[in-house]
Amino acid sequence: MMNRMDRFPPAGEAVVEFLDGDLRVVRQGTFVRCAVTGQPIPLDELRYWSVDRQEAYATPEASLARVKASRG
């Protein structure tokens, strides 16, 4: 039987381990922050991240900006 906490994850920032093609939630939450813009990204909308940097990105443009910044 599910309890109330199982149905509704705690609000707040999650801690996530980014894997190749997947992710693992280390601490429950509803969002992570974009490493470039700082904007919250709901976990169910998270599509872009770096395994090497362990960072989330809100958009493909944010991901590209991080790559360009690391080269220059």
C-alpha positions, 0 to 999 in steps of 0.5 A, a space after each residue: 500500500 502506498 502512503 501519502 509521501 510515495 504519491 507526492 514527492 517532496 517539493 524542492 530541489 532534487 539531487 540527481 546523479 546523471 548517467 548515460 541516457 538515464 538519471 538516478 534520484 539521490 534525494 527526492 524533489 520536484 526539480 533541478 537547476 540549470 547549471 547555466 541559467 539557474 532556472 528550475 527544471 521540473 524532473 519530468 521535463 529534464 532532457 539535457 545533462 552532462 554525465 562528465 560535469 554532472 550538470 543539468 541544462 534547461 535547453 540545448 542552447 544552455 548545454 552548447 553555451 557550457 561547452 563553448 565556455 569550457 573551451 574558451 
